[in-house]
Amino acid sequence: MGRKRTLTRSGGPSMNLSMFETQPAARADMKAGALYAIAGEGDWVYYGQVTPEKMIGFIKFRSRRPEDPQAVLSCPIMSVVSVGYPSIGRALRSGRWNKLGRFPVVAGLDEPRSMVQWPVFTHTVTVWTDGVPSYDTQADDPSIQDLELIAAWDAEYHIPGRLTADFGVEPAQWHVGGPVRRERQIREERARRGPDQPGHRLPADWVSTSVR
């Protein structure tokens, strides 16, 4: 199996494995139930299933080599993420993703999920439900901390680091976001690292993530 050194969007090194057979003609299958094995960091294999909303529901399970799909699908959901369709096809062709087949959708993945839109330079966010804006609130609203920010992730360059952060065993790179709580922590870290940069300053009414 070939090992390739790639760069994350922020420029930090990430070891991504082409651990599956390359498929030069492969295209992403975004029909609900399609199950993928994903080459993650640290030589781990993660798993994700396509939801009816054409997102990827990642499973709280990983292994050193592809496991039986039924065993994988019996585990709980870890996160549900929007992954760029073209990047999935590219990851299949490069051997970083591998389709395992199509199976009944895991319980919970068939339910619509609320997501959060957080514009820059504001503390006000918009919660979207069923594809339409539902209400505005503040980023520190306790009820939205586990909701995903609206974003498209790249299957090859973003997802391996994202899976490390979501699984929560090894330290993840500080800039890997996703849920609102983690995005707040990123903004706090940017403010700490660049206190003289106006774009990194926090609003006067900012509530620290260390406050419970």
N, C-alpha and C positions, 0 to 999 in steps of 0.2 A: 504494500500500500504506500502510495506516495505521500509525502508530507510537504505542505506548502506554507510559506510564511506570507501572511497577508497583513494589511493594515486596517484598523477600525477607522470609522469616520473621523475620529478626533486625532488620528495619527499614532495611537498606541499600538504596540505589537500584539498580535493574537495568533496563536497556533491553531490552524484549522486543518482537520484531516480530510483528505479525499479517501475515505475508508470504504466506499462502496464502488461498484463497477461504474465506470463512466458510461453515459448513454447519449451519444452524440445527437440523436433525434428526439430526445425526450421533451415532453411538454407537461406543464403543470396540470394536474387533475384537481379541479376545484369543486367537484360535486360532493355534496354532503356525505360524510362517512369515509372519504379517502384518508388512509392512514400512512404517515411518513415516519421513517427513521431518519434522524438528523445527527450529523457529526458535530459534536460539541467540543468545548475546550477540555483539556486534560484527558483526551482519548475516550470520553464518555459518549454513549449513544443515547439521545433523547428521542421523544416520540410526540407527534402532533397529529391531530385529526381535524379535517375540514368541517366547519360548522355550516348549518343552513344559511348563515349570513356571509359565507365565504371568508370567514376568518379561520385562524388556526388555534385550536384548543390544545395547549401543551399539557401533557400528563405528568403527574408527580411520580415519575419513575425513570430510572436510567440504568444502563447496563454497559458492560464492556464489549458486548457483541449483540447483534439483533436478537430479541427474544420473541417468544410466541405472542402474536397479536392479542389473543384472548387474555393472556396474563397481564399484558400492558393495559388493556382497556378496562380491567377490573379495578384499576387504581384511580384515585381522585384527580380532579382537574387542578392544575397548578396555575395557569394563566390563559387568557384568551387574547390573541394579538392579531392585528391586521398586518399581513405580510405581503409585500409587493408581488403580484402575480408573475411578472417577467423574471423576477429574481429567483422564484421557486424553480422555474424551468431551467434557469442557468445553473442553479445548485444541483439539480438532477443530472444535467449534462456533465458537470464537473466531478460528480461522485461524492458530493457533500450531503445530499439528500437522497433517499431511496424510498420509492413507493412500495408499501407492503401489501396493498390491496384496498378493498372497500368493505367496510363493516358497519353495522348499526351504530348510529351516533350515540356517544356516551351520554348518559343521563345528565342533564344540566347544560349541555352544549346546544340543545335544541331550544333554549330559552333566549329571547332577545336580551341584550345587555346594554345598560346605560354606559355612556362614555362622556369624557369631559374635554371641552375645548378651552384652552388657556392661552389667550393672546399674550404677546410679550408686553412688558412695561405696564402690567396691570395685575391687581390681586383678585380681580373679579373673573370668574369662570362661568361657562355655560354648560349645563348638563344636557346631553342629547339622549333621547329614548326613542327607539323605533325609527331612527334616521331623521328625527326632527328635533329642534331645540325645545327643551321642556321647561327649564327655569334657570335663572342666574343665582349664584351664591358666591361665597368667598372660598379661596383655595384652602383655608384651614378648617372648613366645615367638616366636623368629624364624620358625617354620614357619607362623604365621598372619597375618603382617603384610600380606599382599595379599588376605586374605579380607574380604568385605563384612560390615559390621555389619547386623543385622536391623533394617530400618526401611522405612517406606513413604514414597516421595518424591512430591511434587506435580508433575504434568507442566508446569504453567504457572509456578509460583513458585519451585520448587527445581531442576528439571532444567537450565534454561539455565546457571546458575552451576556446577552439578555437571559439565556437559559441558566448560566452560572449564577446570575443575580437572583433569579426566581427560585432556583432550587435551594439556595441559601446555606450551603455547607462550606464551600471555599469562598475566600474573599473575592468580590467582584470589582471591576474597575469603577471608580467613584462616579463616572459620568453616565453610567447605564441607567436610564430612566424607565418609564412605564407607568406604574400607578401614581396617583397624585402625591402620596406621601413621599415616594422616592424622588419625584420631580422637585418637591419642596426642598428636600435635602441637597439636591444638586444645586439649586439656586443659592442655598446657604453656603455651600462650599465654594461656588464661584465668587460670591461676595467676600468670603474669607481670603481667597487667593488673589483677587483683584480689587481691593478696597478703593483704589484710585480710579477705577473704570466706571463711568456713570452707568453704563448698561448693566453692571453687576450689582448695583446698589439695591438694597431691599427697601420696600415702602416703610414709612414710619410706623404703620400699624401692623407690621409683620409679626405673626405668632410663630415662635421657634418650634421646630419639630421635637425639641427636647422637652417642651411643655406638654404635660399630659392632661 
